[in-house]
Amino acid sequence: MNIAVVNTPLLLENTTVKQRFRHSLPLLFISLALLSQVAMGVVITQSPHVGTDVGGTDIFIAETALTGSPATETAWVNSLLDPDVTFAIQTETVDYFFTDTADVYAFALSTAPSHFVIKNSTQVALFANVGSMDWGVFNTLSLSSAFNLPGEEFQISHVTELSGNGVNVPEPSTMALLGLGLLGMSIARRKAKKA
């Protein structure tokens, strides 16, 4: 009669590896979810910039009725932000373009500003520039109906670019490295517990 000998330590070791893998999965999924949120971009679907990735939608901060000079706009912005920003440039009659995301439009920026103000008629809206620094990307659902955007001409009365008060946005590769680092640390920690 032959008796099979089962190597119990190997069986336990394989079970432990499976358990470790199962415990690492949530961390891996969280890292991948963060990476996909940062990496997802908005793409222009209208000529002459078809296919241009303009980053994500910039962050809407506030809207108000305001008339006046760039100094008036900058003073209003600085009443909302801390630390203050400075006026960089104001561009009149700015064209904006359709994107692959409903109600989201994009326009080119000149100075890679930390913030920008868009104006139509007497309404102004402040945004933090967090996507591609070369593009302003706004969602019309963030704006009141007084803005009249999108309009038939697809133009914004003017855009004021503001510098300072930097907004740091992690690059997708940074998020990937962070996720891999966290995964590696959790694996190393589990190995240290075993030893």
C-alpha positions as CSV (number, residue, x, y, z in Angstrom):
1,M,0.0,0.0,0.0
2,N,1.4,3.4,-1.0
3,I,0.7,6.3,1.2
4,A,0.9,9.8,-0.2
5,V,2.8,12.2,1.9
6,V,1.5,15.8,1.8
7,N,4.0,18.5,2.4
8,T,2.0,20.6,4.8
9,P,4.3,23.6,5.0
10,L,4.2,24.1,1.2
11,L,0.4,23.9,1.3
12,L,0.3,26.5,4.0
13,E,2.8,28.7,2.2
14,N,0.7,28.6,-0.9
15,T,-2.4,29.4,1.1
16,T,-0.6,32.3,2.7
17,V,0.5,33.7,-0.7
18,K,-3.1,33.5,-1.9
19,Q,-4.3,35.3,1.3
20,R,-1.6,38.0,0.8
21,F,-2.6,38.4,-2.8
22,R,-6.3,38.7,-1.8
23,H,-5.4,41.4,0.9
24,S,-3.3,43.4,-1.7
25,L,-6.1,43.5,-4.3
26,P,-8.1,46.3,-2.7
27,L,-5.0,48.5,-2.6
28,L,-4.2,47.7,-6.2
29,F,-7.8,48.5,-7.3
30,I,-7.7,51.8,-5.3
31,S,-4.4,52.8,-7.0
32,L,-5.7,51.9,-10.4
33,A,-8.9,53.9,-9.8
34,L,-6.9,57.0,-8.7
35,L,-4.7,56.6,-11.8
36,S,-7.7,56.3,-14.1
37,Q,-9.3,59.5,-12.6
38,V,-6.1,61.5,-13.2
39,A,-5.3,60.1,-16.6
40,M,-8.8,60.6,-18.0
41,G,-8.7,63.6,-20.2
42,V,-11.1,65.7,-22.2
43,V,-10.5,65.7,-26.0
44,I,-11.6,68.5,-28.4
45,T,-13.8,67.2,-31.2
46,Q,-14.0,70.4,-33.3
47,S,-11.6,71.8,-36.0
48,P,-9.0,73.1,-36.0
49,H,-8.0,71.2,-32.7
50,V,-9.6,67.8,-33.3
51,G,-8.1,65.1,-31.1
52,T,-6.3,67.6,-28.8
53,D,-6.3,66.3,-25.2
54,V,-7.0,69.3,-23.0
55,G,-6.8,67.6,-19.6
56,G,-9.7,67.4,-17.2
57,T,-12.4,70.0,-16.5
58,D,-11.1,72.9,-14.6
59,I,-12.5,73.6,-11.1
60,F,-15.3,76.2,-11.0
61,I,-14.9,78.5,-7.9
62,A,-17.4,81.3,-8.2
63,E,-19.6,83.4,-10.5
64,T,-20.9,87.0,-10.1
65,A,-22.2,89.9,-12.1
66,L,-19.3,92.3,-12.5
67,T,-18.3,95.1,-15.0
68,G,-15.1,97.0,-15.0
69,S,-11.4,96.6,-15.7
70,P,-8.9,93.8,-15.2
71,A,-8.1,95.4,-11.9
72,T,-11.7,95.1,-10.8
73,E,-11.8,91.4,-11.8
74,T,-8.4,90.8,-10.0
75,A,-9.7,92.4,-6.8
76,W,-12.9,90.2,-6.9
77,V,-10.7,87.1,-7.5
78,N,-8.4,88.0,-4.6
79,S,-11.4,88.5,-2.3
80,L,-12.1,84.8,-2.9
81,L,-8.5,83.4,-3.0
82,D,-5.8,83.3,-0.4
83,P,-2.9,83.8,-1.2
84,D,-3.6,86.5,-3.8
85,V,-3.0,86.1,-7.6
86,T,-1.8,88.7,-10.0
87,F,-3.1,89.8,-13.4
88,A,-1.2,88.2,-16.3
89,I,-3.1,88.9,-19.5
90,Q,-6.6,89.6,-20.8
91,T,-7.7,88.3,-24.2
92,E,-10.8,89.7,-26.0
93,T,-13.2,87.5,-28.0
94,V,-12.0,84.0,-27.3
95,D,-13.2,81.0,-29.4
96,Y,-14.1,77.9,-27.6
97,F,-14.6,74.3,-28.9
98,F,-16.7,71.2,-28.5
99,T,-15.2,68.3,-26.5
100,D,-16.0,64.6,-26.2
101,T,-17.8,65.3,-22.9
102,A,-21.3,66.7,-22.8
103,D,-21.6,70.4,-21.7
104,V,-17.8,70.7,-21.5
105,Y,-15.9,73.2,-23.8
106,A,-12.3,74.2,-24.1
107,F,-10.3,77.3,-25.2
108,A,-6.6,78.0,-25.5
109,L,-4.8,79.9,-22.8
110,S,-1.7,82.1,-23.4
111,T,0.3,82.0,-20.1
112,A,-0.4,78.7,-18.4
113,P,-2.2,80.5,-15.5
114,S,-3.1,79.1,-12.1
115,H,-6.6,80.6,-12.4
116,F,-8.6,82.2,-15.2
117,V,-11.8,84.3,-15.4
118,I,-14.3,84.0,-18.3
119,K,-16.7,86.8,-19.0
120,N,-19.8,87.1,-21.1
121,S,-21.9,90.3,-20.9
122,T,-21.9,91.2,-17.2
123,Q,-21.2,87.7,-15.8
124,V,-17.8,86.6,-14.7
125,A,-16.7,83.2,-13.5
126,L,-13.5,82.1,-11.8
127,F,-11.8,78.7,-12.4
128,A,-8.7,77.0,-11.0
129,N,-6.7,75.7,-13.9
130,V,-6.0,72.1,-13.0
131,G,-6.1,70.1,-16.3
132,S,-3.7,71.0,-19.1
133,M,-2.3,74.4,-18.2
134,D,-2.4,75.5,-21.9
135,W,-6.2,75.1,-22.0
136,G,-9.2,76.4,-20.1
137,V,-11.9,73.7,-19.8
138,F,-15.3,74.6,-18.4
139,N,-18.6,72.8,-17.8
140,T,-21.6,75.0,-18.7
141,L,-23.7,73.3,-16.1
142,S,-21.5,75.1,-13.5
143,L,-22.6,78.5,-14.9
144,S,-25.9,80.3,-14.5
145,S,-28.2,80.8,-17.5
146,A,-27.1,84.5,-17.5
147,F,-23.8,83.4,-19.0
148,N,-25.6,82.4,-22.3
149,L,-23.0,79.6,-22.9
150,P,-22.8,77.8,-25.2
151,G,-23.8,80.6,-27.6
152,E,-24.4,80.6,-31.3
153,E,-21.0,82.2,-32.0
154,F,-18.9,80.0,-29.7
155,Q,-17.0,82.9,-28.3
156,I,-16.4,84.2,-24.8
157,S,-16.4,88.0,-24.4
158,H,-12.9,87.9,-22.8
159,V,-10.7,85.7,-20.7
160,T,-8.5,87.1,-17.9
161,E,-5.5,84.9,-17.0
162,L,-4.1,85.1,-13.4
163,S,-0.8,83.8,-12.1
164,G,0.4,82.8,-8.6
165,N,-1.4,80.7,-6.0
166,G,-0.2,77.6,-7.9
167,V,-2.4,74.5,-8.2
168,N,-0.4,71.3,-8.2
169,V,-1.8,68.4,-10.2
170,P,-0.2,65.0,-10.0
171,E,0.8,63.6,-13.3
172,P,-0.5,60.1,-14.2
173,S,3.0,58.6,-14.0
174,T,3.3,60.0,-10.4
175,M,0.1,58.4,-9.4
176,A,1.2,55.1,-11.0
177,L,4.5,55.2,-9.1
178,L,2.6,56.0,-5.9
179,G,0.3,53.1,-6.4
180,L,3.2,50.7,-7.1
181,G,5.1,52.0,-4.1
182,L,2.1,51.4,-1.8
183,L,1.6,47.9,-3.3
184,G,5.4,47.2,-2.8
185,M,5.3,48.5,0.8
186,S,2.3,46.3,1.7
187,I,4.0,43.2,0.2
188,A,7.2,44.0,2.1
189,R,5.3,44.5,5.3
190,R,3.5,41.2,5.0
191,K,6.8,39.4,4.2
192,A,8.4,41.0,7.3
193,K,5.4,39.8,9.5
194,K,6.0,36.3,8.2
195,A,9.7,36.3,9.1
